[in-house]
Amino acid sequence: EDGENASEINEELEEEAEEENVSENDNVSKSDTEEVGEVEEASPSDADEVEEETETEIEEKVEEASPSEIEKLPMFAMMPMNMLGTSATVTTWADLTASIVSSSAGDVITLGDNITVDSTYTVPSDKDVTIDLNGHTIDGDSKQIFRLNGKLTIDDSGTGGTITGGDAGTSGGGAIKILDNGILTLDDGIFTGNSATYDGGAIDIRSGGTFIMNGGKIIGNTASGGAGISIFVGTFEMNGGEISGNAATSWGAGIGVFGGTFTMNDGKISGNTANEGAGIYGQTGNIFLYGGEIVNNSADKGAGVYVNGGFGKVYLGGEVVVKDNSSSSGDIGNIYILGYTSKLEISSTNPLTSGAEIYVTVEYDNASEWGAGKNVGQYFNSTMTDSNYQYFYFTNCGSVEKNVVYSVTKSGSNYITALPSSSVCKIGTTEYATLQDALSAVTSGQTIVVLQDVTYGTPLTINNGKTFTIDFDDSSSTHTFKWDVTVGQAYQQDIIIIEGNSNVTVKNMEFLVGGTDEQGGLRWYDLHDVQQGKGY
């Protein structure tokens, strides 16, 4: 078809020449005739020069064509010639590597059968080629499969195309090790059953390399750290696909960020297992979480994202979801911040949206543990607005409890933080960390539903002038209000103060009094105030 299209363009060129009264047979000089003879006797290299001249004529015609003329041109005439590419079908490792050697930029090499690796192949820096798995398998046979210095795209036009059986030993990158600014793109296909002794069970990024994941799956790979992908010096950008079911004996089953940058715009990281940071383990570098889901990973600590002390920053933005990750050490399963030099920040360029759902736990809880002047963020227990979200840090953490899960969400223009996932009560679907927080937010006609037993040792004041209900039955169980009495508080101690024309109905509450004073009890007094309608 390309030959026919080229003929049509040549005919159009000849017609234009005839319109200008230029005949191919007129004024043919002896030198012209000699040149024709030279073309007929041309060597392959000479023929290439002739072909380049033809390409130049076509490109010039496209540049000079009017919009109506462009519509008549064949599609390939409007594409750079080096983007047309060629396609080869291979059935052996020798054929595959030979095709890479002879490839030009944009070429596609398609697997025609399953292939077993004979020896590790290094893709040269001057190559830019696509391997279409076409539903077939490349089996590493316990060898590292590729070392990448050039550009390589993995795609799968079939179903279930797989790269498996790669083993890097102590080198890293069981399937592919990216080196010297190499670029790997995964559009489709499955990396599974690859391994390394230390880092990068499937893919290892070094020396300024880049990995772009637009689709496909990285599942069921193993290593000590970064069982799916390890990053040391380079960049990993995840725009889609799935990283799941990878297992690390130490840290970073899905992704180990030991340097460089990881950005997650979309996709899913789930079902990975490790000692620390099953989804993502951050040791040095930066992590940008701008979309996608990090869910259902399992580890001893920081099952979703483990941020080690001394790490750079974790930036939160977009509609990223980090939840439902489980930890064997308690409620520290989602994002776990270890050490006072780690930083968590809401991105100023890609702020959180209302679809974001994130849960965070910190290692230390007060200024004395952090040390004077230590900064790991600003006021994690405050409500932030669009105007100050970029300053989301912990500062001395005097009021942030360690090993307690706090959520980070957006409501309207506010970023709401420091709401423990085990909230005390709720109004509608909005949960609150304390009963006092809910009392400050309730409006007339609403009901505060208490979700767990509450204990107070200082008076609970209701002074909002609203008419509302407090229900201690959340439909699953009835909860208690316990007054923790200390010595000297047994008599004439305010427990609940209702004033300011507030009208409160309390339902299903079991009132307990306990503590160190055996005379602790409950009695009503000062009935004069009750008779005056102060609502006690």
Secondary structure, 3 states (H helix, E strand, C coil): CHHHHHHHHHHHHHHHHHHCCCCCCCCCCHHHHHHHHHHHCCCHHHHHHHHHHHHHHHHHHHHHCCHHHHHHCCHHHHCCHHHCCCEEEECCHHHHHHHHHHCCCCEEEEECCCEECCCCEEECCCCEEEEECCCCEEEEEEECCEEECCEEEEECCCCCCEEEEEECCCCCCCCEEECCCCEEEECCCEEECCECCCECCCEEECCCEEEEECCCEEECCEEEECCCEEECCEEEEECCCEEECCEEEEECCCEEECCCEEEECCCEEECCEEEECCCEEECCCEEEECCCEEECCEEEECCCEEECCCCCEEEECECCEEECCEECCCCCCCEEECCCCCEEEECCCCCECCCCEEEEEECCCCHHHHCCCCEEECCCCCEEECCCHHHCCEECCCCCCCCCCEEEEEECCEEEEEEECCCCEEECCEEECCHHHHHHHCCCCCEEEECCCEEECCCEEECCCCEEEEECECCCCECEEEEEECCCCCCCCCCEEECCCCEEEEECCEEEEEECCCCCCCCCCCHHHHHCCCCC
